[in-house]
């Protein structure tokens, strides 16, 4: 990944990506409630805060700057978009990929306790 890629991710809005997350999980038989559960686990946001970020068209930079990242987020590993998550150096890009990975796992039918890294 390069600086322009990281910059592009930082400027993307959560609101522009969120409908794709919904489509992806619903197409695989999962629910918006489960999606909220996953996003809340990672970010600490509640449903009202998420809606406000969507309404405000918050960039991912703002979205993650204000988030309280789950202490177990570092347990999210693997490959997303061809990159190993644990090797991504830009912390914001890594956090966005954490979210992408959780949505992927939800869509793939993984058990919620595994997605939420419950030991």
N, C-alpha and C positions, 0 to 999 in steps of 0.2 A: 504494500500500500504506500501511496505517496501523499505529500502534503495537500495536493489539490483534491484527492479522494477524501481525505479527512475533512477538508474545508467544505466540500459538497455535503457530506453527511451532517456536519455541524449546522449548516444552513437549512437543511430539510426540515419541514414541520412535522410534528407528530400527527397533526390532523390529516396530512396528505398520505400518511402510511397506515394509519389506524383502520380505515375502511378495508384495506387489503388484508390486514390481520383478521378482521371479522370474516371476510369472505373465505379466507384460507381455512379457518377453524370450523366454520359452519358447514363448508363443503365436505368436511371429513366427519361430520356428526357431533362436533363439540359445540359448546354454547358460549354466548357472549359473557355470561356469568363466570364461566371457567377462564375465559380470556382476562376478565377483570381481576380474577383471583391471582393469575400469573403475574400480571402487570403490577398489582398491588404488592405482591410478595417481593418483587424486584425493587420497586421504587419507593414503597411506603405511602404512595398516594391513595386516597380514597376515591370513590366514584365521582363525587362532586368536584374534587380537585382535578381529576382527569378530564371531566367535561369542561371545566374552566380552561385548562390548557388547550383543549381542542378548539373551544370558542375563541381563545386569544391567538390561535394559530402559532403557538409557541414552537420555536425551533428545537431540535434535539439538544442543542447547546443549553438552552434555557431549561428544557425538560429535565435533563440530568443534573444541571447545576443546582436545581431546587429539590431534587429527589434525595431520599435517605436510602442509599443503596443497601440491600440486604447484606448482612455480614457473611452470608454463605454464597454470595454471587461468584466469588472466585472458584467455586466448585463447578461452575458452568464451563465445560470444556468441549472440545470437539471442533469440527470444521463447519463453517458457514460461508457461503459464497466463495469457496475455495481457499479460505484463510483459516488457520488454526487460531481459535479465539484466545487461547492462553498466550500466544506469541504476538498479539497485536500490541504495538507500543503506545499508540495514541489512546489515552484512557477514555475519551468520549467515544471514539470509534469502537473500542472494546465494549463499552456499556451498551451501545446501540446493537452490537452483535450479540450480546447477552440476551437482549430482548428478542431479537430475531430467532435465536436458538430456542428460547423457551416457547415461542409461538410455534416453531417447527415441531418441537416435541409434543406439544398439545395436539397439533394437527395430525401427527403420526400415531395418536392414540396411546401415548405413554401414560402410565398411571400418575395421577396428580401428586402423590407423595414422592415419586421419583423426580418429577419436574421441579417440585419445590425443595428438592435436596433435603428431605427429612431423613435423618439418620436413624 
